[in-house]
Amino acid sequence: MPKNVPVDIIDRLNKAVNDGLADSKLNAQLRDITGVPMPGSPADFGQFIAEETEKWAKVIKLSGVKSE
């Protein structure tokens, strides 16, 4: 959850996003541009980001990529 953002604001934004993702036209448009609609809660999103960060950190480490 973003720092210092009131929980009620996060909940309202989350509801708006989930409502939008439930719209079949928007859902189709996202899929057309290779988007993957993923409705859920802020906690679900946080878990997704944590898992992706861990996964890609391993890939970067194994590849030997160095920052310049």
Secondary structure as UniProt FT lines:
FT   TURN            3..4
FT   HELIX           7..21
FT   HELIX           24..32
FT   TURN            33..34
FT   HELIX           42..63
//
